[in-house]
Amino acid sequence: MKKLFIVAVAAVLVASMVPMQAQDEVLLKIGCQDEPKTLNIWKATDVWTTHVVNWFYPTFYYRKPVTLEPLPDICTISLDELRANSPDGLTYTFPLRDDVSWDDGTPLTAYDYEFAYNIIMELEIPDFLPAYEDVEYFKAVDDYTVEIKLARCTPQFEESVIFSIPVPIHQFEPMLIEARATDVPLQTFLDLSVDNPLSAGPFSFGQWEKGAFVKLVTNPNYHGKGRTLMVNGETITEGPFYDGLLLKLYGTTDAALLGIQKGEIDYIWWNLDPGYIAQLLGNDKVTIEKADELGFYYLAPNIAKEPFDDLVLRQALVYLVQKDFIVSRVLQGYGGEAHSVVMPAAGDWYNPNINMYGQGMSKEERVAAATEMLTAAGYTVPDVGYAEGGVIKLPDGTDMQPFEILTPPADYDPMRAMSGVLVQEWWREIGVPVTAKPTSFGEIVHKTFEAMTFDWYILGWRLGGTGYCDHMRYFFHSDQAVPDGNNPMSFKNPEVDAYLENIMSLCDRDDLVEAAWKAQEIIIEEVGYCPLYYRTMNEAHRNDTFTGWFTQLGGIAGVESPRSCLLYLEPITEEPGVEPEDGDGCLGTILIAGMLAAGAAIVYRRRK
């Protein structure tokens, strides 16, 4: 017993000699509103999933922070050299780095890129397929060379194809084989779990404590560390210079604000509403950064459901939506009215001439216009609103049945929640039996993009890129009106399909802009979406824990790539204080050891 006790005390004393700095991890702690839905990259369609998995798969090129020009990542030559080396403007040879490995030690090769492309084409994965419509072939010439042949000139080459991802063959090939053996290989493949995704990016997967946090650890072999760039007149160096990311789940913005003020987190990874910004302005340890973004928030119908398949009904309901009221009263001016599915920040891709459904009308004029449209189409609008017992009658004489608008709850996003309540009240005034239903983000995603069983819903998109509006191809083409596609509204229009395909394939900029404008006109006219508003990005970070913060189009973090500000941050070290005299640094541990000794002695005597 005495020997055991002496050994234990000696171990404690030896441990006490290790400096605290060597025992502590330095993590960039980030507040998130939700957790990933999956770790399977092929089903990563929501923002909280991409915040995790997109770090793992490096691309041929990445966009330079702020300016967004393409720079080499895994490819070893510049985009200008790649173009110059093409013999015909259609065939491109990508020489790859030979010093990059997955974090299990397996080399990343050209075959990983080829395999990823083959998965997309074989299973026709909706979220990836449109980018490769004009690719004739995509093949590994050898371990470190990829050759891509285009069927024709396409803007997708420089907007998407050069940002293709690889995936580790040895991780995903068994999943593909399993999926092939089923009747529904695509759905099976998307639903298969990836418990420990391999990474060749700046971070590796560490731990997922569901309902609490996801931890990503810094990849010690990350190939991009040490690269320098000139941004905003200053030289920045790529890291990471810390031990990893801790993505902490905060179910409410109130909780996240408390967390950042207490120093539990360094950054809140979502846009803050005006009321929350005001709470932080008096804290000198917290900085608010502002930026433009390409994303927007919208109200969407299920066009496959009666009576919302009636265009006149959809248009009349949109006339009742007072976007100016939402912007002035709910956003408090931190944003603007959204009338199209492309935002003004996109420049000449934005069509300002679409139907703006009553912009400038008073509330009474909107009600009169909607009533006139519905009456002419055979609807009967009651003299009193739904709250007083009035219910609008359909053209067949039956009462419209109650339905729901799914919205995020107020503690997740008060702006979208309040917008839903306002739309509910505006529609109820003419007897529409609608209820805005606060619903968790995950449940909304399930009922819309997966099950497609909703009536109407309110969500939003954060869009990356340069303003080129290929997102319309993913959101409104009829081939995306499938489970796990991006068109849960079931919007289908052959003319729009043709314009969207042109957006992906034409090379003349004027022709591209014309196609984009035409598609916007029809989508808005037929109420594929009712865009509500766009917001100025307002993000909060601590200024006493990390240095090097900058913002750009889309906000601080941007996308999960070397474009992200997060990779250039450096921890702030405390100013050195007075060095303790020899032995003072171990005083606490020695006292603990003394208490352990006393306790052990008592136990020893009692046992004796």
N, C-alpha and C positions, 0 to 999 in steps of 0.2 A: 504493500500500500504506500509506504514512504517513497519507494522508488518511482511509482506511478505519479505521485504528487510532484516530486522534484522534476521529472521529465516534463509534466504539463506546464509547470511554472517556467522552465527553461524555454519551452516552445513559445509561450506568450512573450517572454523577454526578447527572443530572437525576432519574432514578428514585429515587435515594437521598433526595431531598428530600421524597418522599411519605411521610407518617407511616404507620407500620405499621398503626395502627388503621383507616385508610381502606382498606387493602388486604385486611384479614381479614374473612371472613364470620363472623357469629355464628349458629351452627346449634344447635338443640335436638337432641342426638344420643340416639337411642333404640335399645335393644337389642330385636331381634325373633327369635323362634325359627324363623321360616320367611319365605319371600318370597311375593308375590302369585302366584296361579295364572293371573290374567288381569288386564287393565286394562279389561275390558268390564263395566260396572256391572251389566248384566242377568244376569251369571253370577257375581256376587260373593256367594258363599254361605259362604265360609270367612273366619275372623277376620283372617287376614293379608292377604287381598285388600281387605276392607272398611277396614282400617287405612290403606289408600292411597286408594282411589277414592271413599269416602264423603265426603271433604273437598270434593269438586268441585261438588256439586249442592245448592244451598240450598233450603230448604223454605219453605212459607207461614209456618209457626210453628216455634219450637224450644223445647225444655224448659229452663227456668231451672236453672242449676246448684244442686244440693243439694235444693231444694224441688220441682223438676220441674214447676212450673206452666207452661202454654204461654204464650209471649211472641211478639210479631210479629217475623218476619224479613223475608221478601220482601213479605208482606201488610202493609198500612200501618195496620190498625186492630186493636184488642185483640179477644180471643176473645169477651168480653162484648158488645162492639159488633157483632161478626159475628152473634152470636145475636140481639141486639135488632133488627137490621136485616132478619132473615128474616121474610117475610110469613106463612109457614105452618109454620115449624119444620122444613121439609124443603129449602127452596131458599135457598142462601147465595151472596152476592156478595163476592168477594175483590178489593178494589182493591190493585194491586201498585205497588211502587216503580218509577220510570221512570229510575233512575240506575244500574242494575246491568247489567254487560255480561259476556259470556264473555271469556276472556283473549286472544282474537284480535281483540277490539274489537266483535264483533257484539252488539247489544243483547239482553238476556234479556227475553223477552216472555211474555205469556199463552199464546201459541201453542206455546211450548216445553213448558209444563205440559200443555196439551191433547194435544200430540203424544206425550208420554211415556205419558199415560193410554191413548191409542189403541193404542200398541204393546202395552201390557199386555193390553188386551182382544182385539186382533186375534190375537196369537200365544198368548194364554192362558198367560202366563209363570207357572209354578207358584209361585215365591217371592213374587210380587206380587199375583196375582189375588184371593186370598180377601179382601183388605182392601176390594175394590171391588164385592163381590157385591150390595150394596144401593144402589149408585149408579145412578141412572136416566140421567143424562148429566153430562158434564164438558166444558165448552166455553169457548172464548175469546170474550168479547163484543166486545172490541177489544184493542188492543195491550197494555193494562195492566189488564184486568179479566177475571177468571175467574168463571164461574157454575157451581155444582154443585147438582144436584137429586138428592135421595135418594128412593128408592122407598118407604122406610119409615124410621122411627126406628131408628138403629143405633149401638151404642157405638163402632163402628169410625170414625165420623166424627171424634170427638175423640181417639181412640187412634191412628189411622193416616192418615185422609184429609187432615187438616190438616197432616200432615207429608209430603205428596206431594212428589216431586222433579220438576224439569224436566230435560230433556236438550236439547242444541243440535240443532235440526232439521237444520242443514246438515252435521252430523257423522254422525248416525244414519240419516237418510232414505236415503242411498245403500246402507247396509247392509241396511235393511229391503227395499228394492227388489230387491237381490241375493237375499235370503232367500226372498222371495215366488216367485221363479222356480225354486225347487227343490221336490223332493217332500217334504222335511222342513223347512219354513220355520223352525219354532221352534228345532230343533237347529242348523240352519245359522246362524241369527241369534246364538244363544248362543255358538257356536264361532268366530264372526268376531272377529279381533283388533282392538283399538283401540290403536294404537301411541303416539298422542300425545293423550290425552283432554283436551278443553277443560274449563276450570274457571271457575265464577263464585263460588267459595268462598274461604276464607282462604288456601289454598295452591294453587299450580299445579304441574302435573307438570314435573319437571326432568329426571331421569335415572334409568334403571334399569340398573345393572350386575349382571346376573344372577349369583346365587351370592354376591353381596357386599353390595349396598346399594340402596336406593331413595332418591332425593333429591327432596323437594318444596320449591319455592321460595315465599316469601311473595308473595301477590298484592298489589301496591302499590295496587290500586284496590278492595280488599276493603271492601264496604259496611258491615260490622259493626264495623270498628275504631273505638274511642273510645266505644262504648256502655258505660254504667256500670250496675252492679247492686249491691244490698245483699245480701250473702251472709254468713251466720254473724255478723251484726252489724257487718260491715265492708264498705266500698265497694270493689268490684273493677272494673277497666276492661278491656274486651276489646281484644286485640291482633289479630294477633301483633306482639310487640315485638322480634323477631329476624328473621333472614334466611331461615329455612326449617327443615324437618325433615330429618334424616338418619336413615333407618331402616336400621340396620346388622344384617346377618344373623349371628346366633350360633347355630351348630348345636347347642350344648350349653349347659346352665345354668352349668356350670363356667366355660366361656369367657366368658359374659356377666358372671358375678361378678368374674372377673379384670378384665374391661373396665371395669366401674363403679368398681372400687377403684383402677385405674390412671388413671381420669379420661378414658377413651376414650369413654364414654357417660354421659349424665346421668340416664337412667331405664331400667329394665327393664320392658317392657310385657307382663309375664305374672306369674301368681301364683307365688310362691316357696314351695318346700317347707320344712318345719321345719329340716331339716339345713342348708339353704343360708342360712336366716335367721340361724342361729347363727354362721355364718362372717362375717357382716356386722356383728354387734352390737358388736364392738370397734372399728369404724371410725367415728371421729367426723365424717367427711365424708359419711357415708351415713345416710339416715333411712329407717326402715321404717314404712310407713303401713298401717293396718288398716281394713277396711271389710266390710260385709255385701254379699252378692250374691244374685241370683235364680237363677243358673245351677247346674248340677249335672253329675255324671259318671255314666255309665251303661254297662250291658252290654246288647247288643241281639242278637236272633236273626234269621236269615233265615227267616221263616215260610213263604216260598214253596218252601223246600227240604225234602225228606224227610231225616231223620225229624223235623225241627224244626217241621213243620206239626202235630205231635201236641201238643195243649195239656197233656196229662198229663205228657209228658216235659219240656216247658218249665217247668211248675210244680215238678216234682220237682227239677230242676236248680237252680232259684232257692232252694228250701229249703236247699240245701247251701252257699249263699253266706253267709258269716259277716261281715256288714257291721260288727258291733261290733268284730271283730278288726281289720278294715281301718282303722277310725277310731282305735282306741287304739294300734295298733302301727305302721301305715303313716303315717297323718296325725298321729300323736302328739298327738291332741286338737285340732288346728287345723281343726275342722270338725265335721260330724255325719253320722249315718246318713241316707241318702235312701231314703224308702219310697214316695214318690209322684213324679209328674212335675211337681209344683208344690212349691216349697220353703217352709218355714215363714216365711221373710222376706217372703213375699207376703201375709201376714196372713190374712184370712178366705177368701181364694181357696184356701188350702191345706186339703185334706181329711185330717184325722188318723185317720179311721176305716177306711182301706183295709186290705186284706190285707197284713200285714207279714211273712208267710212265716217263721214260726219265731222271731220276735224273742223273746229271753229263753231260748231253748232251748240246751242244751249241744250240742257237736259230735256226740256219740253220739245224742242225741235227733233231731237233724236227719237223720243218716244213716238212722235207723230209720224216720222219717216218709217220706223219699224212697223208701226200699226198699219200704215197704208200698204206696205209691202206684203204683210201677212194677210190682210183682208183680201187683197187682189189675188192672192194665191189660194184662197178658200178657207183660211183659218178664221176662227172667231175669237176676237180679243175681248175679254170681259171688261166691264165698266169699272171693276174694282180689282185691286191687286191680289196676289196669292195669299198674303197675310190676312186679308179680309174675306177669304173664301172663294175668290175668283180663280178659275183655272182656264187656260187657253184651250180651245177645242181644235183638233186636227181637221184637215179637209174632209175626212170621212165622218165627222160629227162626234167622234169620241174624245174624251178628255185626254190631254197629254199626261202620260204617266210620270210620276216623280223620278228624278234622276239626280246624279251627284257630280260635283266638280271635285276631283281629288287635288288637295293642296298639301304642301309640307306644313307641319304644325308651326305655331307661332314661335316656339322656343328653338326651332331649327332655322326658319327664315320668316321673320315677321312680315316682311314686305310681300312675299308670295301668299302668305296666309291671309293678310289683310286684303290683298287684291282679289282673292277668291271670295271673301265675304262681300266686298263691294259689288263684284259681278253678280253674285247671288241676289243682292238687294235690287240692283238695276233690272235684272231679268224678272224678278218676282213682281215688279210694279205693273207688268202687263200680263200677269197671271201664269208665268212660267214656273212650274213646280220643281224648283232646283234647290239643292242644299250643298253648300261648300263643306267638304268633309276633310278635316285635318287627318293626314295619313303619314305614316313613317316613310322616309325616302325609299327604303328597301321595298316596302309594300307597293308604293307607286310604281317603281321600276318593274316589279313582278306583274302587276295588273295591266300595265301598258305595254312595255317592250317584250315581255315574255308571254303572258296569257292573252293580251289584247281584249280584255273583258270590260274595260272602263267605259264611261259615258263621255266625260270631258276631264281634262287634267291641266294643271299648271306646273311647268318645270322651266328649266333654263339650260342654256348651252354656254360653256366656256370654250372658245375657239382659238386655236393657235394659228401659226402661219403668218402670211404677209398681207392678207386681205383678199387674195384670190379665192373665189367663193365656191370651191369644189365641194364644200359641205352640203350644198343643196342636192348634189348627186346622191349623197348618202341618206339624206332626210326625206326626199320627196319622189325619188324614182320608184316606179311600181314594183320593181324586183326587191325592194327593201320592205314591202308590206307583208312580212312573214315573221313568225316568232323569232326573237333575238335579232331582228332587223331594226332599222332606225326609222321606219315609217309605220308606227302602230296605228296611225290615223286611217290607214288604208286609202291614202290619197293616190288616185290613179288617173293619169291623163296622158295619152299617147303623144300629144304635142309637147307637153312638158318633158316627157321622157327623152324626146329627140333633142330638145334644147340642152337638157342636162348632159346627154351624151356628147354633144358638141363642146360643152364646157370642159369636158375631159379630154377632147381629142383635137380641137382646132389649134393651130399655131399662130394665126394672125390675131394680134391683140384686139383690134377693132371688132373682129368677128366674135371673139370670146366675150367681150363686153356686151355686144348686142344679144348674144344668146343668154347671158346672165340677166340682162334687163327683161327680155321676153319671158323667161321662166319666172322671175319675180312677179311680173304683172299677173300671170295666170294663177300662180299659187295663192296670191293674196285675193284675187277676184273670186276664186273658188273656195276660199277659207280652208286651205290645207292647214294653216296656222292662223291664229289671231295674235300677232306679236303685240306685246304689252309695253315693254320698256327696256332700255339698256341702262347700265349703271356705270358711273365712274368707279374705278377700282379704288377702294380704301382699305389698306391692309396695315396691320399693326405688328411691330417687332420691338423687342428690347434693344436698347442701345448701349447696354453696359456688360453684355456677355459675348457678343461677336462683333467684329468690324468688317467692313467691306460690302455693306448692303447697297444695292442699286435696284432701280425699277426700270421697266421696259413695257412695250405693248403686251398687255395681258397680265401685268403685275410683277411682283417680286420674283416668284419662283418660276414663272413662265411654264415651260414644259420640263418633264423629267429627262433631261439630257444635258450635255455640256453647255447648253445655252443658259441653264438655270443659274441664277444668282447664288443659290445655296452652295454650289460647288466652289465658290470663290471666297467664302467667308472664313475668317480666322478668329480663333478664340481670343478674347481679351484676358490677358494675365494680370493678376493683381500686382500693384506696386510692391516691390520687396520691402519688408519691414525690418525691424531690428532682429538680427540673428540671435536666437537663444544661445545661452552658454552651453558648453558641452554637457549633454545629459538632460537638459531641460526639455528637449523635444520628446523625451520618452517618459516624462513624469507621469502623465495620465495613465499610460499603460502599466508603469511600475506600481502606481496606486491600485489599479485593478488587480495586478498580480498579487499585491499584498493582501487585498480582500479575499482573493481566491485562496491564498495560503491560509488565512485565518479560518475561512469556512472549511477548508479541507482538514485542518487540524481538529476542528470541533467534530467533524464527521468521523475522523479517525478515532478520537477519544471515545465517541459514543459507541462506535462499533467495537472498540477495544473492551 
